[in-house]
Amino acid sequence: ATSTASTLGPSRDLLFMADDLVFANDPFANEALDFGDEEKPKKEKKETADSVQENYIHIRVQQRNGRKSLTTVQGLNPKINKKLVLKDLKKKFNCNGCIVEDPDHGDIVQLQGDQRKQIATFLLEAKISKKALIKVHGS
C-alpha cells in the first residue's frame, strides 16, 4: 500500500522544494532590490611587509663555545616567507643559518656569528619592518 501511495503523486517535501527553487532561480530578484544607493566597499590599502608587521622584532646574540656565537631573530610576521628571508641573509652575510619552530615564540631565524647590526639594517632596507619595531638586544 505504501509503494502505490508514493507513485500516485509527489510528496509534500517535493512540493516545498519546488517553491524554494522558483524563488532561488528568479533572474530578476536581485535586480529589483538593487537601486544603486548602496555604498561600494572601499579598496583596502595594499599591504607591504612593514605595514603588516605589528609586533616587535627581537634580534639577540647567544654565546656558544669560545669565540662562536649565534644570532637569533624572533617576532617576524607569520605572513612573511621566512625561508626567503633566511636565504637572502645567508647569501648577504656569508654565514649559515636555520629556522627553528618554537610553539611559544613562533618561528625563530638563527644565523651563525654576531650579525645583529647587519640584520637590523637588512630588515629596514628590505622594508620588512620599520625602525621603531626592531629591538637589538645586547649592544
N, C-alpha and C positions, 0 to 999 in steps of 0.2 A: 504494500500500500504506500510505503514511503517513496519508493522509486517512481511510481506514477505521479505522485504529487510534485516531485521536482521537475518532471518533464512537462507538466501542464503549463507552467508559466514561470517567469523569473521570480526569484525570491525577493523579499523586501530589501535585503542588503544590496542586491544588484541595482535596484531602483534608486536607492540613495546615492550609490556610487555614480550612477549616470547623471544625476543632478549636479554633483560636485564637478564632474568632468565638463559639463556645459559651461559652468562659470569659470573654470580654470583655463579653458581654451578660448575664451572670448577675446578676439583680437582687438576690440575697441575698449576693453575695460580700463587699461592703463591710460589711453589717450583721453578718455573722458575725465579722468581725475587730474591730468597734467595741464595746468593753466600757465606754466612758466613763471609763477610767482615765487617758487622756492629758491632759496639761496643755494648756489652751487658750492660744493666743498672746496675750501681754499687749498691751493697746492702747498704741500709741505716743503720746507727748505731742504735742499739737497744735503744729505748727511756726509760730512767729511770725517776723517778719523779723529781729528781733535774736537769736533763738535759732539761726537758720541761719547768721548771719554768724560766720565763724571767723578770717578774716584781718583785718589792719589796713586801715582806710580812710585813705588819704593825701589831705590837702587842701593844695594848693600854689598859689602865685601866681607868674605869669610876667609880667615886664615886657615890654610891646610897645614902641611908639614914643611918646615924650613921656610924657604922663600916663596913657596907656592901659595896661590890664593885663588879664590873663586868669587865671581861677581854674580849676584842674583838680581833679576828684575821681576818685581811682583806687582800685580794690580793692573795689567794691561786689559783693555776691554775685551770681553769674550767674542765680540763681533770681528775683531782683528785677527787675521790669519797669522798665528804666531810662528808657524813653520817658515813662512816667507820672511818675516822679520828676523828670525834666527839665521836664516841663510844669508841675508844681507849683512848682518852683524859679523858673522864668521868670516865672510869674504873681506869686509872692510877693515877689520881689526886683526886679521891673520891669526885667529885663535879657534879653538874647538869649543863646542857648546852643545847643550841639550835642553829639552823641555821636560820638566818634572810636573806630574799631575798631583796636586795636593787637594784632598777633599775640603779642607778648611779655607785655604787661600787661593784656590783655583790653579791655573797653570802658571808655573814659575820658569822663566828663562834663565839658564845658567851658562856663564861663559868663563873660560879659563883666564886667569890673570886679573889684575886690578884695572878694570875698564870703566869705572864709574863716570868720570867726566866725559869720556868719549861717547858712552851710551846716552847720556843726557843730551849732548849736542846732536846725536843722531836722531833721537826722538823728536827734537824740535825741528830739525831740517826736513825730516820725512813727514812732518805735520801729523804725527801720531798723537801728540799731546801738546798742551800749552805749558809754558814755563811755570806757571803757578801751581800746576798739578804734579810736578816732578819733585820728589824728595830724595836728595842724595844723602845717605847716611854715612857717617864716619869720615867726613872730610873736613 
